[in-house]
């Protein structure tokens, strides 16, 4: 099981990766939503803002008003961000769950 610090580092890495791709996605992905990430096996959450293809303002704790919610185990989060776990396969098998409306899911697909 990954630690809280490893999960935070993985989310920071994800933020960096999204920022690196944001310029190429500008105009293609119009998404401005609050996002929460629930780490199921650690019983912790993080939250931030997805804006213009970037994840900003990442903080500890839940955001009950988040429009997008990622639900994942700690090891799977770390593996996803490291590129060791395929997002599509993890999503299809239920290892990663996303609660969002259909239009936001389609936009998220372009980011990931």
N, C-alpha and C positions, 0 to 999 in steps of 0.2 A: 504494500500500500504506500502510495506517495504521500509526502507530508504536505501540510498547508503551504509551506514556503515553496515547495516544488510546484504546487499547483499555481501559486501566484506567479512564479517565474515563467511557467508555461503560458499563462495568460498574458504576461508582459511580452513574451516572445511572439505570441499570436498578434498582439497589438502592433509590434514592429513589422511583422510580415504583412499585415493588412496595410500599414502605412506605406510600405515599399511598393505595393500594388495599387494604391489609391489613385495615383495619377493616370494609370492606364485604364482605370475603371470610371474615371470622372465622366459624367454625362450618361453612363450606361446603368449605373446603380444609384438610384435616388432613394436612399434609405436613411432616415433620421429617427432612430428608435432607442429607447432605453432597453438595455440588455441585462439579464441576470444569469449567472452560472451557478447551479447547485451541484456541489460535490457530494454525491450520495453517501459514500462510505465514510467520509469525514464529518458529515452533518454540518457543512459550512457553505457559505455562498459568497460570491463576489458580484459586483455590478458596475456598469459603466454605460457609456453612450456610443452607439454606432452612428457615425455621421460621415457622409461623403466617402464611404469605404474605409473609414478609420474607426478604431476602438479607442475612445478617450475617457479620461476621468475614472479609471479603474480603481475601485475601492473595495475594502472588506465589507461584508454584510449583504443582506438581501435588499432588494427593491421590489416590494409587493406590487408596484404599479408598472413594472417592466412589461413591455409589449412583446418581447422575445425572451424566452427562457430556455437555456441549455441545461440539460440534466445528464450528468455523466459521473462515472466513478473516477477517482483520482488517477489511477494508473492509466486508464483509457484517455483521459485528458492529456496527460504528459505524452503518451504514445501518439495521439492525434497530432499534436503540435510539432512533435519531432519528426513526423512523417512516417512513423513506424506502423500506423494503423490507418487504413483507408477509411475516409469519412463515410463514403457511400455504403460500404459494407457494414460499418459499425452502426450506421443509422438504420439500415435494413434489418439488421439482426436485433435491434433494440438496445444495443450497448450505449448508444447515444440517442437521447430524445430531445426534440425541440418543440416547444409550445409557442406557436405563432400563427398568425392568420396565413392563408394560402398565398397571398400576394407577397408577404414578407418572406415566406419560405422560398419562393422562386427567386427573389432578389438575393437572399442569403446564398443560394446555390452559386450565383455568379461570384460571390466573394470567396467562397471556400473552394 
